[in-house]
Amino acid sequence: MTPTRHCHECGWEWTLPGFPGRGDTCHRCYADLRVCLNCLSYDPRVAHQCRDRRADPVMEKAAGNFCEYFDFARRVHVPKTENNPREDAAREKLKKLFGD
């Protein structure tokens, strides 16, 4: 599969040239598109979840923002599933640990 620019929420593919503006939303689920979750610099493992040190911290990662360093990431869309086996296994281990 080839990486595409798509909505972080539903996977709708952005095919227009350039990047979305702050007011642009997904045509399918109406989620904001110019958000940290769609940015190439977004990384949940670093400080403020952004690899670009010049960017101001953004609290709402799924809300449209004015970040001037936004770069719409090209990724392979992986649909969100209801059940995450890794998360379920971790929850079971915690239940056993705490005797629930």
N, C-alpha and C positions, 0 to 999 in steps of 0.2 A: 504494500500500500504506500502511496505517496503522501507525504505530509501536506496538510492543507491548513488554511486559516479558517477557523470555525468557532462558533459560539461555545463558550465553556460550559454552558448549561445543557443545551440540547444537541449540539453538534452540527447545526445548520452551517453550511459552508459560505464564507464570505468570498465572493468572486469579483467584486468591484475593484478597480485599480485604487491604489493608495490605502491609507488607514482610515478606520472609522473616526468620526468626530465624537465629541463628548455626548452629544444628544442622539447618536445612532444606536438603534436597538436591533435585536435579532428579529427577523421577519416571521419566525415561527413561534418563539416563546416570549418575545418582547424583553429579554434580558439586555442590560447595557452591554455594549461590545468593547468600548474603550475602558477596560478595567484591568486591574493588576493580574487577575487570573488568566487573561488572554495575552499578557505581555511576555516577551522573550526573557526579560530580566526577572520575572517572578520565580522565586525559589523558596519554598516553605522552610528550608533548613538554614537560612542565613538571617542576619539581623534585619528586622522590619520586612522580612520576606522579599527583599529586593537585592539583586546583585549589583545594581547601578548605584554607586555610593553618592552620586550627585543628586539623586532624586530625593525629594522631600518625603518623609514617611506618610503613608496613607493607611488610615485605620480600617476602612471598609473596602476590602479587596474585590468585592463583587459589585461595587457601585461605580458609576462613571466618575472619572476624575480629570484633572487638568494637567497631568504629568506630561512634561515636554519631552521626556525620554522614552515614551511609549513606542514599542516596536511589536507589531502584531506577530505573534509566534506562529510558525508553521509546525504543526504536529499531526501525528496520526490520531484520528479520533477513536477513543475507546469508550463505548457507551457505558453509562453508569448503570450498575445493577443494584437490585434491592438487597441481595445477599452478598456480602464480602467474606469469603471463607477465611481469609487471614484475620479479619477483625473478629469474626465469630469465634475462632480458635483462641484469640487473645482474651476475649471476654470469658470464655469457659475456664481458662487458666486462672483468671482473677477470681472467679466465683469459687473455684477449688481452694485458692489461697486464703480467701476470707471466710470459707465455710458456708457460703450461701447456696 
